Amino acid sequence: MNTEKNCWWFIVAEGQILLQPQGDFIPYGNLDDLSLDEALVSEKVELGHYQSSPCYLVEFKTQIDVGFGEYSDLRTLLGTVDDRLFDIAGRAFQISLFYKTHQFCGQCGEKMQAIDWEIAMQCQHCKHRCYPRVSPCIIVGIRKEKQILLALHRRHQKSNNQVYTVLAGFTEAGETLEHCVEREVYEESGIKITNIEYVTSQPWPFPHSLMMGFTADYLSGDIKIDPRELSSATWYDVDNLPALPVEGTLARKLINQMISQCV
Ligand SMILES: [Zn+2]
């Protein structure tokens, strides 16, 4: 290995990532500058490039003290670093999880082995091959004149992070994204929508979703929440909104877009 080349190091251990306290947070440099032992990073996985420098995932079994940085939750990077850098950190977590959860074949139960020319695991017995799991999800902001629909999700109500956000849900097998948007909105809130428009997407590595963001307009029906998913759902005036998801999330991006359209 060329130890003089500057690289981005995504060092993951026990569900956390090693971050430096300043700059871009992700450790950057060559092995000598960072005083990183070459043996420690010998089983690195290529993740792509950021600003023309290679990015590597390095997985430690325990949170080894490498002499710099601290291990932190991935969420601490959300909204604090460049979106692309966050996405690569998310990719590091998803690939780390993939290798951990695909050690044995789901078809015949034999041991799986990593393929050396792409990120995949293959069974040595029946040749069944698996790739990192990506779960498509839709997330949709709904407008009604100068109001937007925001819900308190049960998972947020239980936490200290009580934010009111847009509706979301996993795409089902055999479903288009547009059908998924209509179905999720109707199941969770009881209303019908129209003018469904795709906005943008965001990889959401908690643990392996791909959020696809839409906006839509209210068409008909009264709000009737699914109590298994939501604690409440209400139309809010855009100039009097409750606590919202943090900047950097796709939910917030959709809400900000709807606010700008309404004023
Ligand atoms: Zn097999």
Residues whose N, C-alpha, C, O or C-beta is under 5 A from the ligand:
A	BS01	ZN	C105 Q107 C108 G109 E110 C123 H125 C126 K127 H128
